[in-house]
Amino acid sequence: MQANITEQIEALKSTETKLLLDKWRENFGDSKPPANRLFLIRHLAYKLQESTHGPLAAAVKNTIQDLIRTYDPINKRTFKTRGGNISTPHGRDPRLPMPGSLITKIYKNNRIEVKVLEQGFEYRGTIYKNLSAVAEAITGNHWNGFVFFGLNHHGRR
């Protein structure tokens, strides 16, 4: 039976989005599906496993949440801004894209790409603690990194 579930989950990856949304409605009714295809597939995969093996026990869910609160560095952050401290539900500065994303900027006719890491930023193979350090490495002058990269607004663009 496990092989069957694995095959069904693998098949989700190549299923057309329209059909995935049909599966969503079959399983979750009128609740709004995730806008991201990968998250949609993950929810459907979890639902397949849950329908075969049953839901996670409440104690297991509580343990998972405790581990996230204790060991996940992203969820343990508070950010200082001119207007005061920002704490977000996920602990990340809301101006930053998720880890793994690229921040791009054209500077002096050159395309700059900076990879967002869980703790820091990578530019040209070097890891920097913050965006201001990256901006300074690029320009030779001190910059507020959020301003330099156009990320100085709260919320996503």
Protein Blocks (a to p, Z undefined) as FASTA:
>chain_A
ZZmmmmmmmmmmmgcfklmmmmmmmmnomaccdfblklmmmmmmmmmmmmmnopadfklm
mmmmmmmmmmmmklmcccddfkbccddfkopafkbccehiacdddeehiacdddddfbdc
deehiacfbfklmmmmmnopacdfklmnopabgcjZZ
